Amino acid sequence: MEPLRAGDPVRVRDLVLRGRLGSGGMGEVFLGRTPGGRAVAVKMVHRGISA
């Protein structure tokens, strides 16, 4: 896991993002934590793909 970079989101809804897990052609994957503490992978799809 890498640290978040400048410009990376720190929250997505109720998830707190803790670091970067990877990236690829479709987007970036972050490590997030739920309010209850569960670790989850959060994929953020590139804007051009989601539209």
mmCIF entry with sequence, helices, sheets and N, C-alpha, C, O atoms, coordinates in Angstrom:
data_MODEL
# 
_entry.id   MODEL 
# 
_entity.id                         1 
_entity.type                       polymer 
_entity.pdbx_number_of_molecules   1 
# 
_entity_poly.entity_id                      1 
_entity_poly.type                           'polypeptide(L)' 
_entity_poly.nstd_linkage                   no 
_entity_poly.nstd_monomer                   no 
_entity_poly.pdbx_seq_one_letter_code       MEPLRAGDPVRVRDLVLRGRLGSGGMGEVFLGRTPGGRAVAVKMVHRGISA 
_entity_poly.pdbx_seq_one_letter_code_can   MEPLRAGDPVRVRDLVLRGRLGSGGMGEVFLGRTPGGRAVAVKMVHRGISA 
_entity_poly.pdbx_strand_id                 A 
# 
loop_
_entity_poly_seq.entity_id 
_entity_poly_seq.num 
_entity_poly_seq.mon_id 
_entity_poly_seq.hetero 
1 1  MET n 
1 2  GLU n 
1 3  PRO n 
1 4  LEU n 
1 5  ARG n 
1 6  ALA n 
1 7  GLY n 
1 8  ASP n 
1 9  PRO n 
1 10 VAL n 
1 11 ARG n 
1 12 VAL n 
1 13 ARG n 
1 14 ASP n 
1 15 LEU n 
1 16 VAL n 
1 17 LEU n 
1 18 ARG n 
1 19 GLY n 
1 20 ARG n 
1 21 LEU n 
1 22 GLY n 
1 23 SER n 
1 24 GLY n 
1 25 GLY n 
1 26 MET n 
1 27 GLY n 
1 28 GLU n 
1 29 VAL n 
1 30 PHE n 
1 31 LEU n 
1 32 GLY n 
1 33 ARG n 
1 34 THR n 
1 35 PRO n 
1 36 GLY n 
1 37 GLY n 
1 38 ARG n 
1 39 ALA n 
1 40 VAL n 
1 41 ALA n 
1 42 VAL n 
1 43 LYS n 
1 44 MET n 
1 45 VAL n 
1 46 HIS n 
1 47 ARG n 
1 48 GLY n 
1 49 ILE n 
1 50 SER n 
1 51 ALA n 
# 
_struct_asym.id          A 
_struct_asym.entity_id   1 
# 
_struct_conf.conf_type_id            HELX_P 
_struct_conf.id                      HELX_P1 
_struct_conf.pdbx_PDB_helix_id       AA1 
_struct_conf.beg_label_comp_id       ARG 
_struct_conf.beg_label_asym_id       A 
_struct_conf.beg_label_seq_id        47 
_struct_conf.pdbx_beg_PDB_ins_code   ? 
_struct_conf.end_label_comp_id       SER 
_struct_conf.end_label_asym_id       A 
_struct_conf.end_label_seq_id        50 
_struct_conf.pdbx_end_PDB_ins_code   ? 
_struct_conf.beg_auth_comp_id        ARG 
_struct_conf.beg_auth_asym_id        A 
_struct_conf.beg_auth_seq_id         47 
_struct_conf.end_auth_comp_id        SER 
_struct_conf.end_auth_asym_id        A 
_struct_conf.end_auth_seq_id         50 
_struct_conf.pdbx_PDB_helix_class    1 
_struct_conf.details                 ? 
_struct_conf.pdbx_PDB_helix_length   4 
# 
_struct_conf_type.id          HELX_P 
_struct_conf_type.criteria    ? 
_struct_conf_type.reference   ? 
# 
_struct_sheet.id               AA1 
_struct_sheet.type             ? 
_struct_sheet.number_strands   4 
_struct_sheet.details          ? 
# 
loop_
_struct_sheet_order.sheet_id 
_struct_sheet_order.range_id_1 
_struct_sheet_order.range_id_2 
_struct_sheet_order.offset 
_struct_sheet_order.sense 
AA1 1 2 ? anti-parallel 
AA1 2 3 ? anti-parallel 
AA1 3 4 ? anti-parallel 
# 
loop_
_struct_sheet_range.sheet_id 
_struct_sheet_range.id 
_struct_sheet_range.beg_label_comp_id 
_struct_sheet_range.beg_label_asym_id 
_struct_sheet_range.beg_label_seq_id 
_struct_sheet_range.pdbx_beg_PDB_ins_code 
_struct_sheet_range.end_label_comp_id 
_struct_sheet_range.end_label_asym_id 
_struct_sheet_range.end_label_seq_id 
_struct_sheet_range.pdbx_end_PDB_ins_code 
_struct_sheet_range.beg_auth_comp_id 
_struct_sheet_range.beg_auth_asym_id 
_struct_sheet_range.beg_auth_seq_id 
_struct_sheet_range.end_auth_comp_id 
_struct_sheet_range.end_auth_asym_id 
_struct_sheet_range.end_auth_seq_id 
AA1 1 ARG A 11 ? VAL A 12 ? ARG A 11 VAL A 12 
AA1 2 LEU A 15 ? SER A 23 ? LEU A 15 SER A 23 
AA1 3 GLY A 27 ? ARG A 33 ? GLY A 27 ARG A 33 
AA1 4 ALA A 39 ? VAL A 45 ? ALA A 39 VAL A 45 
# 
loop_
_atom_site.group_PDB 
_atom_site.id 
_atom_site.type_symbol 
_atom_site.label_atom_id 
_atom_site.label_alt_id 
_atom_site.label_comp_id 
_atom_site.label_asym_id 
_atom_site.label_entity_id 
_atom_site.label_seq_id 
_atom_site.pdbx_PDB_ins_code 
_atom_site.Cartn_x 
_atom_site.Cartn_y 
_atom_site.Cartn_z 
_atom_site.occupancy 
_atom_site.B_iso_or_equiv 
_atom_site.pdbx_formal_charge 
_atom_site.auth_seq_id 
_atom_site.auth_comp_id 
_atom_site.auth_asym_id 
_atom_site.auth_atom_id 
_atom_site.pdbx_PDB_model_num 
ATOM 1   N N  . MET A 1 1  ? 0.838   -1.173 0.000   1.00 0.00 ? 1  MET A N  1 
ATOM 2   C CA . MET A 1 1  ? 0.000   0.000  0.000   1.00 0.00 ? 1  MET A CA 1 
ATOM 3   C C  . MET A 1 1  ? 0.885   1.240  0.000   1.00 0.00 ? 1  MET A C  1 
ATOM 4   O O  . MET A 1 1  ? 1.911   1.292  0.679   1.00 0.00 ? 1  MET A O  1 
ATOM 5   N N  . GLU A 1 2  ? 0.470   2.225  -0.769  1.00 0.00 ? 2  GLU A N  1 
ATOM 6   C CA . GLU A 1 2  ? 1.154   3.517  -0.828  1.00 0.00 ? 2  GLU A CA 1 
ATOM 7   C C  . GLU A 1 2  ? 0.315   4.564  -0.098  1.00 0.00 ? 2  GLU A C  1 
ATOM 8   O O  . GLU A 1 2  ? -0.898  4.399  0.033   1.00 0.00 ? 2  GLU A O  1 
ATOM 9   N N  . PRO A 1 3  ? 0.935   5.618  0.369   1.00 0.00 ? 3  PRO A N  1 
ATOM 10  C CA . PRO A 1 3  ? 0.152   6.694  0.995   1.00 0.00 ? 3  PRO A CA 1 
ATOM 11  C C  . PRO A 1 3  ? -0.707  7.412  -0.045  1.00 0.00 ? 3  PRO A C  1 
ATOM 12  O O  . PRO A 1 3  ? -0.433  7.348  -1.243  1.00 0.00 ? 3  PRO A O  1 
ATOM 13  N N  . LEU A 1 4  ? -1.738  8.087  0.423   1.00 0.00 ? 4  LEU A N  1 
ATOM 14  C CA . LEU A 1 4  ? -2.541  8.919  -0.465  1.00 0.00 ? 4  LEU A CA 1 
ATOM 15  C C  . LEU A 1 4  ? -1.668  10.040 -1.019  1.00 0.00 ? 4  LEU A C  1 
ATOM 16  O O  . LEU A 1 4  ? -0.747  10.518 -0.357  1.00 0.00 ? 4  LEU A O  1 
ATOM 17  N N  . ARG A 1 5  ? -1.975  10.445 -2.240  1.00 0.00 ? 5  ARG A N  1 
ATOM 18  C CA . ARG A 1 5  ? -1.243  11.544 -2.885  1.00 0.00 ? 5  ARG A CA 1 
ATOM 19  C C  . ARG A 1 5  ? -2.046  12.831 -2.773  1.00 0.00 ? 5  ARG A C  1 
ATOM 20  O O  . ARG A 1 5  ? -3.246  12.811 -2.497  1.00 0.00 ? 5  ARG A O  1 
ATOM 21  N N  . ALA A 1 6  ? -1.373  13.932 -2.988  1.00 0.00 ? 6  ALA A N  1 
ATOM 22  C CA . ALA A 1 6  ? -2.060  15.221 -3.027  1.00 0.00 ? 6  ALA A CA 1 
ATOM 23  C C  . ALA A 1 6  ? -3.131  15.150 -4.100  1.00 0.00 ? 6  ALA A C  1 
ATOM 24  O O  . ALA A 1 6  ? -2.857  14.718 -5.220  1.00 0.00 ? 6  ALA A O  1 
ATOM 25  N N  . GLY A 1 7  ? -4.332  15.562 -3.778  1.00 0.00 ? 7  GLY A N  1 
ATOM 26  C CA . GLY A 1 7  ? -5.425  15.517 -4.739  1.00 0.00 ? 7  GLY A CA 1 
ATOM 27  C C  . GLY A 1 7  ? -6.279  14.263 -4.657  1.00 0.00 ? 7  GLY A C  1 
ATOM 28  O O  . GLY A 1 7  ? -7.373  14.225 -5.221  1.00 0.00 ? 7  GLY A O  1 
ATOM 29  N N  . ASP A 1 8  ? -5.797  13.231 -3.960  1.00 0.00 ? 8  ASP A N  1 
ATOM 30  C CA . ASP A 1 8  ? -6.604  12.024 -3.768  1.00 0.00 ? 8  ASP A CA 1 
ATOM 31  C C  . ASP A 1 8  ? -7.752  12.333 -2.809  1.00 0.00 ? 8  ASP A C  1 
ATOM 32  O O  . ASP A 1 8  ? -7.606  13.161 -1.909  1.00 0.00 ? 8  ASP A O  1 
ATOM 33  N N  . PRO A 1 9  ? -8.884  11.673 -2.999  1.00 0.00 ? 9  PRO A N  1 
ATOM 34  C CA . PRO A 1 9  ? -9.962  11.870 -2.030  1.00 0.00 ? 9  PRO A CA 1 
ATOM 35  C C  . PRO A 1 9  ? -9.568  11.255 -0.686  1.00 0.00 ? 9  PRO A C  1 
ATOM 36  O O  . PRO A 1 9  ? -8.805  10.290 -0.644  1.00 0.00 ? 9  PRO A O  1 
ATOM 37  N N  . VAL A 1 10 ? -10.081 11.802 0.396   1.00 0.00 ? 10 VAL A N  1 
ATOM 38  C CA . VAL A 1 10 ? -9.826  11.242 1.725   1.00 0.00 ? 10 VAL A CA 1 
ATOM 39  C C  . VAL A 1 10 ? -11.073 10.561 2.281   1.00 0.00 ? 10 VAL A C  1 
ATOM 40  O O  . VAL A 1 10 ? -10.995 9.788  3.235   1.00 0.00 ? 10 VAL A O  1 
ATOM 41  N N  . ARG A 1 11 ? -12.239 10.859 1.668   1.00 0.00 ? 11 ARG A N  1 
ATOM 42  C CA . ARG A 1 11 ? -13.506 10.238 2.057   1.00 0.00 ? 11 ARG A CA 1 
ATOM 43  C C  . ARG A 1 11 ? -14.323 9.951  0.812   1.00 0.00 ? 11 ARG A C  1 
ATOM 44  O O  . ARG A 1 11 ? -14.274 10.705 -0.160  1.00 0.00 ? 11 ARG A O  1 
ATOM 45  N N  . VAL A 1 12 ? -15.074 8.858  0.842   1.00 0.00 ? 12 VAL A N  1 
ATOM 46  C CA . VAL A 1 12 ? -16.081 8.540  -0.158  1.00 0.00 ? 12 VAL A CA 1 
ATOM 47  C C  . VAL A 1 12 ? -17.304 8.102  0.631   1.00 0.00 ? 12 VAL A C  1 
ATOM 48  O O  . VAL A 1 12 ? -17.326 7.023  1.223   1.00 0.00 ? 12 VAL A O  1 
ATOM 49  N N  . ARG A 1 13 ? -18.319 8.955  0.628   1.00 0.00 ? 13 ARG A N  1 
ATOM 50  C CA . ARG A 1 13 ? -19.503 8.736  1.464   1.00 0.00 ? 13 ARG A CA 1 
ATOM 51  C C  . ARG A 1 13 ? -19.069 8.566  2.914   1.00 0.00 ? 13 ARG A C  1 
ATOM 52  O O  . ARG A 1 13 ? -18.452 9.470  3.477   1.00 0.00 ? 13 ARG A O  1 
ATOM 53  N N  . ASP A 1 14 ? -19.378 7.425  3.531   1.00 0.00 ? 14 ASP A N  1 
ATOM 54  C CA . ASP A 1 14 ? -18.996 7.224  4.939   1.00 0.00 ? 14 ASP A CA 1 
ATOM 55  C C  . ASP A 1 14 ? -17.687 6.456  5.097   1.00 0.00 ? 14 ASP A C  1 
ATOM 56  O O  . ASP A 1 14 ? -17.332 6.070  6.210   1.00 0.00 ? 14 ASP A O  1 
ATOM 57  N N  . LEU A 1 15 ? -16.965 6.230  4.005   1.00 0.00 ? 15 LEU A N  1 
ATOM 58  C CA . LEU A 1 15 ? -15.692 5.512  4.046   1.00 0.00 ? 15 LEU A CA 1 
ATOM 59  C C  . LEU A 1 15 ? -14.530 6.500  4.163   1.00 0.00 ? 15 LEU A C  1 
ATOM 60  O O  . LEU A 1 15 ? -14.504 7.524  3.481   1.00 0.00 ? 15 LEU A O  1 
ATOM 61  N N  . VAL A 1 16 ? -13.584 6.186  5.022   1.00 0.00 ? 16 VAL A N  1 
ATOM 62  C CA . VAL A 1 16 ? -12.368 6.987  5.146   1.00 0.00 ? 16 VAL A CA 1 
ATOM 63  C C  . VAL A 1 16 ? -11.269 6.255  4.387   1.00 0.00 ? 16 VAL A C  1 
ATOM 64  O O  . VAL A 1 16 ? -10.982 5.093  4.675   1.00 0.00 ? 16 VAL A O  1 
ATOM 65  N N  . LEU A 1 17 ? -10.652 6.931  3.416   1.00 0.00 ? 17 LEU A N  1 
ATOM 66  C CA . LEU A 1 17 ? -9.599  6.312  2.614   1.00 0.00 ? 17 LEU A CA 1 
ATOM 67  C C  . LEU A 1 17 ? -8.257  6.441  3.329   1.00 0.00 ? 17 LEU A C  1 
ATOM 68  O O  . LEU A 1 17 ? -7.896  7.509  3.823   1.00 0.00 ? 17 LEU A O  1 
ATOM 69  N N  . ARG A 1 18 ? -7.524  5.319  3.372   1.00 0.00 ? 18 ARG A N  1 
ATOM 70  C CA . ARG A 1 18 ? -6.269  5.259  4.129   1.00 0.00 ? 18 ARG A CA 1 
ATOM 71  C C  . ARG A 1 18 ? -5.027  5.195  3.257   1.00 0.00 ? 18 ARG A C  1 
ATOM 72  O O  . ARG A 1 18 ? -3.946  5.583  3.702   1.00 0.00 ? 18 ARG A O  1 
ATOM 73  N N  . GLY A 1 19 ? -5.157  4.709  2.009   1.00 0.00 ? 19 GLY A N  1 
ATOM 74  C CA . GLY A 1 19 ? -3.987  4.588  1.143   1.00 0.00 ? 19 GLY A CA 1 
ATOM 75  C C  . GLY A 1 19 ? -4.371  4.095  -0.226  1.00 0.00 ? 19 GLY A C  1 
ATOM 76  O O  . GLY A 1 19 ? -5.535  3.793  -0.488  1.00 0.00 ? 19 GLY A O  1 
ATOM 77  N N  . ARG A 1 20 ? -3.381  4.014  -1.105  1.00 0.00 ? 20 ARG A N  1 
ATOM 78  C CA . ARG A 1 20 ? -3.576  3.558  -2.484  1.00 0.00 ? 20 ARG A CA 1 
ATOM 79  C C  . ARG A 1 20 ? -3.144  2.101  -2.609  1.00 0.00 ? 20 ARG A C  1 
ATOM 80  O O  . ARG A 1 20 ? -2.063  1.722  -2.159  1.00 0.00 ? 20 ARG A O  1 
ATOM 81  N N  . LEU A 1 21 ? -3.993  1.296  -3.218  1.00 0.00 ? 21 LEU A N  1 
ATOM 82  C CA . LEU A 1 21 ? -3.659  -0.110 -3.439  1.00 0.00 ? 21 LEU A CA 1 
ATOM 83  C C  . LEU A 1 21 ? -3.146  -0.359 -4.847  1.00 0.00 ? 21 LEU A C  1 
ATOM 84  O O  . LEU A 1 21 ? -2.369  -1.288 -5.067  1.00 0.00 ? 21 LEU A O  1 
ATOM 85  N N  . GLY A 1 22 ? -3.571  0.461  -5.807  1.00 0.00 ? 22 GLY A N  1 
ATOM 86  C CA . GLY A 1 22 ? -3.105  0.271  -7.176  1.00 0.00 ? 22 GLY A CA 1 
ATOM 87  C C  . GLY A 1 22 ? -3.889  1.122  -8.146  1.00 0.00 ? 22 GLY A C  1 
ATOM 88  O O  . GLY A 1 22 ? -4.810  1.845  -7.766  1.00 0.00 ? 22 GLY A O  1 
ATOM 89  N N  . SER A 1 23 ? -3.503  1.022  -9.420  1.00 0.00 ? 23 SER A N  1 
ATOM 90  C CA . SER A 1 23 ? -4.197  1.752  -10.475 1.00 0.00 ? 23 SER A CA 1 
ATOM 91  C C  . SER A 1 23 ? -4.041  0.989  -11.773 1.00 0.00 ? 23 SER A C  1 
ATOM 92  O O  . SER A 1 23 ? -3.150  0.153  -11.924 1.00 0.00 ? 23 SER A O  1 
ATOM 93  N N  . GLY A 1 24 ? -4.922  1.292  -12.700 1.00 0.00 ? 24 GLY A N  1 
ATOM 94  C CA . GLY A 1 24 ? -4.888  0.622  -13.991 1.00 0.00 ? 24 GLY A CA 1 
ATOM 95  C C  . GLY A 1 24 ? -5.631  1.443  -15.022 1.00 0.00 ? 24 GLY A C  1 
ATOM 96  O O  . GLY A 1 24 ? -5.889  2.630  -14.823 1.00 0.00 ? 24 GLY A O  1 
ATOM 97  N N  . GLY A 1 25 ? -5.971  0.807  -16.116 1.00 0.00 ? 25 GLY A N  1 
ATOM 98  C CA . GLY A 1 25 ? -6.620  1.495  -17.217 1.00 0.00 ? 25 GLY A CA 1 
ATOM 99  C C  . GLY A 1 25 ? -8.003  2.014  -16.903 1.00 0.00 ? 25 GLY A C  1 
ATOM 100 O O  . GLY A 1 25 ? -8.449  2.981  -17.521 1.00 0.00 ? 25 GLY A O  1 
ATOM 101 N N  . MET A 1 26 ? -8.694  1.400  -15.959 1.00 0.00 ? 26 MET A N  1 
ATOM 102 C CA . MET A 1 26 ? -10.060 1.815  -15.638 1.00 0.00 ? 26 MET A CA 1 
ATOM 103 C C  . MET A 1 26 ? -10.148 2.777  -14.458 1.00 0.00 ? 26 MET A C  1 
ATOM 104 O O  . MET A 1 26 ? -11.141 3.492  -14.327 1.00 0.00 ? 26 MET A O  1 
ATOM 105 N N  . GLY A 1 27 ? -9.135  2.810  -13.599 1.00 0.00 ? 27 GLY A N  1 
ATOM 106 C CA . GLY A 1 27 ? -9.217  3.691  -12.447 1.00 0.00 ? 27 GLY A CA 1 
ATOM 107 C C  . GLY A 1 27 ? -8.177  3.400  -11.403 1.00 0.00 ? 27 GLY A C  1 
ATOM 108 O O  . GLY A 1 27 ? -7.141  2.795  -11.682 1.00 0.00 ? 27 GLY A O  1 
ATOM 109 N N  . GLU A 1 28 ? -8.467  3.840  -10.187 1.00 0.00 ? 28 GLU A N  1 
ATOM 110 C CA . GLU A 1 28 ? -7.556  3.680  -9.060  1.00 0.00 ? 28 GLU A CA 1 
ATOM 111 C C  . GLU A 1 28 ? -8.278  2.952  -7.933  1.00 0.00 ? 28 GLU A C  1 
ATOM 112 O O  . GLU A 1 28 ? -9.492  3.072  -7.773  1.00 0.00 ? 28 GLU A O  1 
ATOM 113 N N  . VAL A 1 29 ? -7.508  2.197  -7.157  1.00 0.00 ? 29 VAL A N  1 
ATOM 114 C CA . VAL A 1 29 ? -8.084  1.434  -6.049  1.00 0.00 ? 29 VAL A CA 1 
ATOM 115 C C  . VAL A 1 29 ? -7.444  1.909  -4.749  1.00 0.00 ? 29 VAL A C  1 
ATOM 116 O O  . VAL A 1 29 ? -6.223  2.028  -4.636  1.00 0.00 ? 29 VAL A O  1 
ATOM 117 N N  . PHE A 1 30 ? -8.313  2.176  -3.766  1.00 0.00 ? 30 PHE A N  1 
ATOM 118 C CA . PHE A 1 30 ? -7.879  2.688  -2.476  1.00 0.00 ? 30 PHE A CA 1 
ATOM 119 C C  . PHE A 1 30 ? -8.299  1.730  -1.373  1.00 0.00 ? 30 PHE A C  1 
ATOM 120 O O  . PHE A 1 30 ? -9.254  0.968  -1.524  1.00 0.00 ? 30 PHE A O  1 
ATOM 121 N N  . LEU A 1 31 ? -7.578  1.778  -0.270  1.00 0.00 ? 31 LEU A N  1 
ATOM 122 C CA . LEU A 1 31 ? -7.984  1.069  0.930   1.00 0.00 ? 31 LEU A CA 1 
ATOM 123 C C  . LEU A 1 31 ? -8.849  2.012  1.741   1.00 0.00 ? 31 LEU A C  1 
ATOM 124 O O  . LEU A 1 31 ? -8.434  3.124  2.070   1.00 0.00 ? 31 LEU A O  1 
ATOM 125 N N  . GLY A 1 32 ? -10.056 1.563  2.062   1.00 0.00 ? 32 GLY A N  1 
ATOM 126 C CA . GLY A 1 32 ? -10.968 2.365  2.857   1.00 0.00 ? 32 GLY A CA 1 
ATOM 127 C C  . GLY A 1 32 ? -11.351 1.640  4.129   1.00 0.00 ? 32 GLY A C  1 
ATOM 128 O O  . GLY A 1 32 ? -11.166 0.429  4.248   1.00 0.00 ? 32 GLY A O  1 
ATOM 129 N N  . ARG A 1 33 ? -11.881 2.382  5.071   1.00 0.00 ? 33 ARG A N  1 
ATOM 130 C CA . ARG A 1 33 ? -12.387 1.824  6.334   1.00 0.00 ? 33 ARG A CA 1 
ATOM 131 C C  . ARG A 1 33 ? -13.830 2.280  6.513   1.00 0.00 ? 33 ARG A C  1 
ATOM 132 O O  . ARG A 1 33 ? -14.152 3.454  6.333   1.00 0.00 ? 33 ARG A O  1 
ATOM 133 N N  . THR A 1 34 ? -14.698 1.324  6.872   1.00 0.00 ? 34 THR A N  1 
ATOM 134 C CA . THR A 1 34 ? -16.085 1.645  7.172   1.00 0.00 ? 34 THR A CA 1 
ATOM 135 C C  . THR A 1 34 ? -16.141 2.289  8.558   1.00 0.00 ? 34 THR A C  1 
ATOM 136 O O  . THR A 1 34 ? -15.160 2.239  9.301   1.00 0.00 ? 34 THR A O  1 
ATOM 137 N N  . PRO A 1 35 ? -17.275 2.891  8.913   1.00 0.00 ? 35 PRO A N  1 
ATOM 138 C CA . PRO A 1 35 ? -17.404 3.452  10.268  1.00 0.00 ? 35 PRO A CA 1 
ATOM 139 C C  . PRO A 1 35 ? -17.185 2.395  11.356  1.00 0.00 ? 35 PRO A C  1 
ATOM 140 O O  . PRO A 1 35 ? -16.757 2.731  12.460  1.00 0.00 ? 35 PRO A O  1 
ATOM 141 N N  . GLY A 1 36 ? -17.474 1.121  11.061  1.00 0.00 ? 36 GLY A N  1 
ATOM 142 C CA . GLY A 1 36 ? -17.264 0.050  12.024  1.00 0.00 ? 36 GLY A CA 1 
ATOM 143 C C  . GLY A 1 36 ? -15.846 -0.500 12.043  1.00 0.00 ? 36 GLY A C  1 
ATOM 144 O O  . GLY A 1 36 ? -15.534 -1.367 12.860  1.00 0.00 ? 36 GLY A O  1 
ATOM 145 N N  . GLY A 1 37 ? -14.967 -0.004 11.145  1.00 0.00 ? 37 GLY A N  1 
ATOM 146 C CA . GLY A 1 37 ? -13.574 -0.420 11.137  1.00 0.00 ? 37 GLY A CA 1 
ATOM 147 C C  . GLY A 1 37 ? -13.212 -1.491 10.125  1.00 0.00 ? 37 GLY A C  1 
ATOM 148 O O  . GLY A 1 37 ? -12.055 -1.905 10.058  1.00 0.00 ? 37 GLY A O  1 
ATOM 149 N N  . ARG A 1 38 ? -14.171 -1.948 9.339   1.00 0.00 ? 38 ARG A N  1 
ATOM 150 C CA . ARG A 1 38 ? -13.890 -2.990 8.341   1.00 0.00 ? 38 ARG A CA 1 
ATOM 151 C C  . ARG A 1 38 ? -13.076 -2.416 7.193   1.00 0.00 ? 38 ARG A C  1 
ATOM 152 O O  . ARG A 1 38 ? -13.366 -1.319 6.717   1.00 0.00 ? 38 ARG A O  1 
ATOM 153 N N  . ALA A 1 39 ? -12.054 -3.148 6.742   1.00 0.00 ? 39 ALA A N  1 
ATOM 154 C CA . ALA A 1 39 ? -11.242 -2.739 5.598   1.00 0.00 ? 39 ALA A CA 1 
ATOM 155 C C  . ALA A 1 39 ? -11.956 -3.122 4.308   1.00 0.00 ? 39 ALA A C  1 
ATOM 156 O O  . ALA A 1 39 ? -12.439 -4.246 4.169   1.00 0.00 ? 39 ALA A O  1 
ATOM 157 N N  . VAL A 1 40 ? -12.022 -2.184 3.365   1.00 0.00 ? 40 VAL A N  1 
ATOM 158 C CA . VAL A 1 40 ? -12.659 -2.430 2.068   1.00 0.00 ? 40 VAL A CA 1 
ATOM 159 C C  . VAL A 1 40 ? -11.811 -1.816 0.961   1.00 0.00 ? 40 VAL A C  1 
ATOM 160 O O  . VAL A 1 40 ? -11.109 -0.827 1.173   1.00 0.00 ? 40 VAL A O  1 
ATOM 161 N N  . ALA A 1 41 ? -11.887 -2.419 -0.223  1.00 0.00 ? 41 ALA A N  1 
ATOM 162 C CA . ALA A 1 41 ? -11.252 -1.843 -1.405  1.00 0.00 ? 41 ALA A CA 1 
ATOM 163 C C  . ALA A 1 41 ? -12.273 -0.945 -2.089  1.00 0.00 ? 41 ALA A C  1 
ATOM 164 O O  . ALA A 1 41 ? -13.429 -1.328 -2.269  1.00 0.00 ? 41 ALA A O  1 
ATOM 165 N N  . VAL A 1 42 ? -11.838 0.252  -2.468  1.00 0.00 ? 42 VAL A N  1 
ATOM 166 C CA . VAL A 1 42 ? -12.709 1.227  -3.111  1.00 0.00 ? 42 VAL A CA 1 
ATOM 167 C C  . VAL A 1 42 ? -12.121 1.568  -4.469  1.00 0.00 ? 42 VAL A C  1 
ATOM 168 O O  . VAL A 1 42 ? -11.029 2.131  -4.549  1.00 0.00 ? 42 VAL A O  1 
ATOM 169 N N  . LYS A 1 43 ? -12.841 1.228  -5.546  1.00 0.00 ? 43 LYS A N  1 
ATOM 170 C CA . LYS A 1 43 ? -12.353 1.528  -6.889  1.00 0.00 ? 43 LYS A CA 1 
ATOM 171 C C  . LYS A 1 43 ? -13.010 2.798  -7.396  1.00 0.00 ? 43 LYS A C  1 
ATOM 172 O O  . LYS A 1 43 ? -14.235 2.913  -7.419  1.00 0.00 ? 43 LYS A O  1 
ATOM 173 N N  . MET A 1 44 ? -12.188 3.743  -7.798  1.00 0.00 ? 44 MET A N  1 
ATOM 174 C CA . MET A 1 44 ? -12.651 4.996  -8.377  1.00 0.00 ? 44 MET A CA 1 
ATOM 175 C C  . MET A 1 44 ? -12.371 4.918  -9.878  1.00 0.00 ? 44 MET A C  1 
ATOM 176 O O  . MET A 1 44 ? -11.217 4.906  -10.306 1.00 0.00 ? 44 MET A O  1 
ATOM 177 N N  . VAL A 1 45 ? -13.441 4.867  -10.667 1.00 0.00 ? 45 VAL A N  1 
ATOM 178 C CA . VAL A 1 45 ? -13.318 4.726  -12.115 1.00 0.00 ? 45 VAL A CA 1 
ATOM 179 C C  . VAL A 1 45 ? -12.992 6.092  -12.727 1.00 0.00 ? 45 VAL A C  1 
ATOM 180 O O  . VAL A 1 45 ? -13.526 7.115  -12.299 1.00 0.00 ? 45 VAL A O  1 
ATOM 181 N N  . HIS A 1 46 ? -12.110 6.095  -13.733 1.00 0.00 ? 46 HIS A N  1 
ATOM 182 C CA . HIS A 1 46 ? -11.752 7.338  -14.430 1.00 0.00 ? 46 HIS A CA 1 
ATOM 183 C C  . HIS A 1 46 ? -13.007 8.004  -15.001 1.00 0.00 ? 46 HIS A C  1 
ATOM 184 O O  . HIS A 1 46 ? -13.932 7.321  -15.440 1.00 0.00 ? 46 HIS A O  1 
ATOM 185 N N  . ARG A 1 47 ? -13.035 9.324  -14.994 1.00 0.00 ? 47 ARG A N  1 
ATOM 186 C CA . ARG A 1 47 ? -14.201 10.084 -15.459 1.00 0.00 ? 47 ARG A CA 1 
ATOM 187 C C  . ARG A 1 47 ? -14.637 9.698  -16.869 1.00 0.00 ? 47 ARG A C  1 
ATOM 188 O O  . ARG A 1 47 ? -15.832 9.537  -17.115 1.00 0.00 ? 47 ARG A O  1 
ATOM 189 N N  . GLY A 1 48 ? -13.727 9.552  -17.768 1.00 0.00 ? 48 GLY A N  1 
ATOM 190 C CA . GLY A 1 48 ? -14.074 9.246  -19.167 1.00 0.00 ? 48 GLY A CA 1 
ATOM 191 C C  . GLY A 1 48 ? -14.771 7.900  -19.336 1.00 0.00 ? 48 GLY A C  1 
ATOM 192 O O  . GLY A 1 48 ? -15.513 7.700  -20.297 1.00 0.00 ? 48 GLY A O  1 
ATOM 193 N N  . ILE A 1 49 ? -14.540 6.997  -18.425 1.00 0.00 ? 49 ILE A N  1 
ATOM 194 C CA . ILE A 1 49 ? -15.162 5.670  -18.497 1.00 0.00 ? 49 ILE A CA 1 
ATOM 195 C C  . ILE A 1 49 ? -16.545 5.682  -17.879 1.00 0.00 ? 49 ILE A C  1 
ATOM 196 O O  . ILE A 1 49 ? -17.439 4.987  -18.361 1.00 0.00 ? 49 ILE A O  1 
ATOM 197 N N  . SER A 1 50 ? -16.740 6.455  -16.825 1.00 0.00 ? 50 SER A N  1 
ATOM 198 C CA . SER A 1 50 ? -18.007 6.429  -16.103 1.00 0.00 ? 50 SER A CA 1 
ATOM 199 C C  . SER A 1 50 ? -19.102 7.233  -16.777 1.00 0.00 ? 50 SER A C  1 
ATOM 200 O O  . SER A 1 50 ? -20.279 7.056  -16.465 1.00 0.00 ? 50 SER A O  1 
ATOM 201 N N  . ALA A 1 51 ? -18.738 8.103  -17.686 1.00 0.00 ? 51 ALA A N  1 
ATOM 202 C CA . ALA A 1 51 ? -19.756 8.968  -18.316 1.00 0.00 ? 51 ALA A CA 1 
ATOM 203 C C  . ALA A 1 51 ? -20.419 8.304  -19.496 1.00 0.00 ? 51 ALA A C  1 
ATOM 204 O O  . ALA A 1 51 ? -21.291 8.898  -20.129 1.00 0.00 ? 51 ALA A O  1 
# 
